[in-house]
């Protein structure tokens, strides 16, 4: 019998290749990221799945337009420090997942919509959080969650990001 999340009636088919793998998309820049990981742990546990975390780094770190070699070197060094900080934070968040269900932390490059869509086929389900924007905020900023839902071929569970001040 398939496991489901308590109270939802959701049941996903069992994975014939071993435990189901679930991917949780995390925004390393959002203050509520730990709460999102905790919710991802609840879902993965209920589904009997391992939980991988993924962060899509959308920034283009290329420095080819900087002509001055010294400035380019300084900029590249700063970007490497920023990227290392992202890797460290992803590892810290992964450490919050109980070892019994912990998968891996995946650092993806490119727009979140495309990067998550591309890797989602490796998983039994995708967990993604949304800000729940409405009105003009939604119109101008869009929703990564909506864009991903339209394109992935695996079940998607949408989590609500905790409100931040």
C-alpha positions in Angstrom: 0.0 0.0 0.0 1.3 3.5 -0.8 2.0 5.9 2.0 0.4 9.3 2.0 0.6 12.5 3.9 -1.7 12.3 6.9 -5.0 14.0 6.4 -4.5 14.7 2.7 -5.7 11.5 1.0 -2.6 11.8 -1.2 -1.0 8.6 -2.1 1.8 8.2 -4.7 2.6 4.9 -6.4 5.4 2.9 -4.9 8.8 3.1 -6.5 9.9 -0.2 -7.9 13.5 0.8 -7.9 13.8 1.2 -4.1 12.7 4.1 -1.8 11.1 7.0 -3.5 13.3 10.1 -4.0 11.7 13.4 -3.4 13.3 16.8 -4.4 12.7 19.8 -2.3 13.4 23.1 -4.0 14.8 25.6 -1.5 15.4 29.4 -1.8 18.6 30.1 0.1 17.7 33.8 0.2 14.3 33.4 2.0 14.2 33.7 5.8 11.7 30.8 6.1 14.0 28.3 4.4 14.4 26.2 7.6 10.6 25.9 8.0 10.4 24.8 4.3 13.0 22.1 5.0 11.0 21.0 8.1 7.8 20.7 6.0 9.8 18.8 3.3 11.0 16.4 6.0 7.4 15.8 7.1 6.3 15.0 3.5 9.2 12.8 2.7 8.8 10.9 6.0 5.1 10.4 5.3 5.9 9.2 1.8 8.6 6.8 2.9 11.0 8.7 0.7 14.5 10.1 0.8 14.8 13.8 0.5 17.2 15.7 -1.7 17.4 19.5 -1.5 18.0 21.7 -4.6 19.0 25.4 -4.9 19.0 27.0 -8.4 21.5 29.8 -8.6 20.1 32.1 -11.2 23.0 34.6 -11.2 25.3 34.7 -14.2 28.8 34.8 -12.7 30.6 35.5 -15.9 33.1 38.3 -15.9 33.9 38.5 -19.6 32.6 42.0 -19.9 35.1 43.4 -17.4 38.1 44.5 -19.4 40.5 45.4 -16.5 42.2 42.2 -15.5 42.7 43.3 -11.8 39.1 44.3 -11.4 37.9 41.1 -13.2 40.1 39.1 -10.8 38.6 40.9 -7.7 35.0 40.4 -9.0 35.6 36.7 -9.8 37.1 36.2 -6.3 34.0 37.8 -4.7 31.6 35.7 -6.8 33.5 32.5 -5.7 33.0 33.6 -2.1 29.3 34.1 -2.7 28.9 30.7 -4.4 30.8 29.0 -1.6 28.4 30.6 0.9 25.5 29.2 -1.1 27.1 25.7 -1.1 27.7 26.0 2.7 24.1 27.1 3.4 22.7 24.2 1.2 24.9 21.8 3.2 23.7 23.3 6.5 20.0 22.9 5.4 20.7 19.3 4.3 22.1 18.6 7.8 18.6 19.5 9.2 17.2 16.4 7.4 17.3 13.3 9.5 20.1 11.0 8.3 17.6 8.1 7.7 15.9 10.1 4.9 18.7 12.5 3.9 19.6 12.4 0.2 21.9 15.0 -1.3 22.1 18.7 -1.7 22.0 19.8 -5.3 23.5 23.1 -6.4 21.9 23.9 -9.8 23.0 26.7 -12.2 20.5 28.6 -14.2 16.9 29.9 -13.9 15.0 27.9 -11.2 12.1 27.2 -13.6 14.3 25.5 -16.2 16.8 23.9 -13.7 14.1 22.3 -11.5 12.1 21.1 -14.5 15.2 19.5 -15.9 16.2 17.5 -12.8 12.6 16.7 -11.7 12.4 13.6 -13.9 14.9 11.9 -11.6 12.4 12.0 -8.7 9.1 10.5 -7.7 7.8 13.9 -6.6 8.8 17.6 -6.4 8.2 19.8 -3.3 8.3 23.5 -4.0 7.3 26.5 -1.9 5.5 29.6 -3.0 5.3 33.1 -1.6 1.6 33.1 -2.5 1.7 36.5 -4.1 -1.4 38.1 -5.4 -2.3 41.0 -7.6 0.5 43.2 -9.0 3.2 41.4 -7.0 2.2 38.2 -8.8 1.9 40.0 -12.1 5.3 41.5 -12.0 7.3 38.9 -10.2 5.4 35.8 -11.4 5.7 32.5 -9.7 8.5 30.0 -10.0 6.2 27.3 -8.6 3.5 27.9 -11.2 6.1 27.8 -14.0 7.5 24.6 -12.7 4.1 23.0 -12.2 3.3 23.7 -15.9 6.4 21.9 -17.2 7.3 18.9 -14.9 6.0 15.4 -15.5 6.1 14.3 -11.8 3.7 15.0 -9.0 4.3 18.4 -7.4 3.4 19.3 -3.9 3.2 23.1 -3.3 4.2 24.4 0.1 3.4 27.8 1.4 6.5 29.9 2.4 6.2 31.3 5.9 5.5 35.0 6.0 8.4 37.2 6.7 8.5 40.8 7.8 
